[in-house]
Amino acid sequence: MKLSKSTTFITLQCFFLISPLAFGDDIITDSSFLFHICSSFDNYTSNSPYASNLNQALDQLISNSPPSGFGLSSVRKDDDLQNQVNGLALCRGDVSSADCKNCVATASQEIQERCPNRKGAAIWYDFCLLKYSNTKFFGKIDNRNKFYMWNLQERDDEPEVFNKQVKRLLISLSEKVEGTKNLYVIGEVEMRTKGMEKLYGLVQCSRDLSSNACKKCLQIAIGELPNCCNDKIGGRVVGGSCNFRYELYPIVDAQK
Ligand SMILES: *[C@@H]1O[C@H](CO)[C@@H](O)[C@H](O)[C@H]1NC(C)=O
């Protein structure tokens, strides 16, 4: 797995590549690590108020997110707004609360190892997203923490038709989020090709977003299809507020 290490203060978008080999079924499990971004350049010191608020915020997320698959926490002492820590945890819509808890617990440990002393960071797994910051981000579309993943294999059979079908499926899924409780939608379509091929898709937003903002977030992500996934047989745009994924195989159990 190759990661681009360079992030700048202006754009924290990161782009990286996962080879089909690294994605082989027997090599990784669904709970695997995807990516992390140390999103703040400000640091806190050990044993400071920020450090203790962060610990508390992460503990709260580990206990309050698993039942519903989503949680927020804001921790500060009295009026000490400067040291307020805001955290968010989101599990993939189909993940059990036990798996969710494991994922969030692992994430809170690893985020501190990968971004030691940073005042803001985000970490993604197949099963969950965890992020925290000293700025209050709840309810806002996160345009900064974002990365792409794609299958190296390209579609040789009518790639333009394939690209259009991918886009159409993802748009139709994103239009369904409004009616859902957890802003999570999966779906599949028969491909208009020779065989019995099916295209599978998944879209999800963080539940601090309104359903309108969720749709907007997904529209922006889907708009990035040409940059991320042109002609690719599988791909994802993954952000701090929403993400999509499409594959030629079932992504979650409910699609099997
Ligand atoms: C915070 O720590 C990182 C890693 O040690 C360092 O690169 C960065 O310059 C620090 N930021 C500030 C504002 O000092």
The ligand as a Gaussian input file, in Angstrom:
#p B3LYP/6-31G(d) Opt

LIG

0 1
 C        3.403000      19.733000      15.689000
 O        4.149000      18.536000      15.668000
 C        4.492000      18.102000      14.354000
 C        5.135000      16.730000      14.480000
 O        6.129000      16.702000      15.438000
 C        5.416000      19.154000      13.726000
 O        5.781000      18.750000      12.431000
 C        4.664000      20.474000      13.673000
 O        5.518000      21.497000      13.165000
 C        4.163000      20.873000      15.056000
 N        3.317000      22.045000      14.931000
 C        3.561000      23.209000      15.528000
 C        2.582000      24.309000      15.300000
 O        4.549000      23.401000      16.233000

